[in-house]
């Protein structure tokens, strides 16, 4: 099971790096990115699976060399949940009190792009944070 935990950890690091890079570039260029969202969801699944495997290892009495490994192992899951909460609120913050339906088509599209860009920015930053936390977790694993 330790080997699977390591393999999923490597995938977690790679997926979060890729999602963060693709999302950051798309955000910087002010373009929506469909591949980003697929990478993001795959990265989030890897975070959940990694936390689940880590929990199973704890239950079966496997101990990392440093106690900080637990912290760095749980924080990506926490960051993911916080980022999803912030993303869910992004549309409300962007729209405010604007009556979306009364806007001309071009303004509606501009507002929708602004919402997507804000959401991509939030989630790309979270992928970057998770990437660095996962690197630190790998460093404290004792392997």
N, C-alpha and C positions, 0 to 999 in steps of 0.2 A: 504493500500500500504506500510505502514511502516513495517508491519509484514513480507511482502514479501522481502523488502529490507534487513531486519535483517536475514531472512532465507538464502537468496542468499549470504549475507556476511559471514555467518557461513560456507556455502559450499565453498566460495572463500578461506577462511582461511584453511579449511581442504584440499582442492584440491592442493593449492600451497605448503602446508607443505608436502603432500604426493609426489607431483611431484619433489619438491626440494630434498627430502630424497632419492627417487628412483634414480633420475638422479645423485645426488652426489655420491651415493654408486656405481652406474654403472661406473661413471667417474673414481672414485678411483680404482676400480677393472679393469679398462681398457677393459670393455665389453660393446658392444652395448645393448640397452634395448628398446624393442618394447613397453612394458607397459609405459615407461616414456613418450613417445611421445603422447600416448593417454591421459595420465594424464595431460600433459602439455597443450594439446589443450582444454581439458575440463576446466582446470584452466583459460586459456585465455578467453574462452567463459564466464566463471563466472565473470571475471574482466569487460568484455564489458557489460554484463547484469547488473551488479552492478552499473556501471557508468551511464547506461541508466536509471535505476530506481532512482538513486540519482538525475539525471537531472530532471526527472519527479516530484520528490518530491520538488525540488527547484521551479519549475514552478507552483506547486500547493501550494506554500507558507508555506511549512514545513521547519522549521529552526532547525538545531542542536544546542546543548547547547554551543558549542565552534566553532568559525570561522575556527579553524585549521582543523575541520572535512572535509571541502571542499578540502583543500590541500592534506590531507591524502587519500581522496576519488579519486582525479584525478591522483595523482602520480603513482598508480599501472598501469593505462592505459598508461601513458607516459613511464614508465619503460618497459612495455610489447612491445611497439613500438620500443624503442631503442634497446632492446635485439634482436628483430627480425631483425633489420637492421644489428646488429653486427653478428648475426648468418648467415645471407645471405652472408656476406663478409668472413666468416670463411674458406670456401673452397678455395677462392682466396689466402688468406694469407697462407694457408697450402701448396697449390700446387706451388705457385709462378710462376716461369718460366719453371717448369718441363713439359716435353711433356708426358702426362699421357699415351697416346696410345703406346709409344715406350718402356714403362717400362715392365719388365717381370710380369707375372700374380701375383706372390707372392708380388712383390713391389706395384702393383696396389691395392691389397687387404690391404696391410699395410697402404698405403696412404688413402684409403677409410675409414679405421678404425680410423686413425688419424683425419680425417675431422669430422667424426661422434662424436668422443670423444670431440673435440674442441667445436662443436655445443652443445653437451649435457652439457658441463661445463658452457658455456655461459648461456644457458637457465635454468639450475639448480640454478645458482647464482641469476638469475632474479626472479625465484620463491621464493627463500629465502628472497630477498628484498621485494617482493610484500607481502609475508606472514607477515613480520614485519610491513610494512606500513598498512596492513589491520588490524592487531592487534591494532595499534595506532589509526586508524580510528574508530574502535569499542570503544576504550577508550574515544574518544572525541565526541561520538554520543549523550551522555546524557541519554542513556537508562539504 
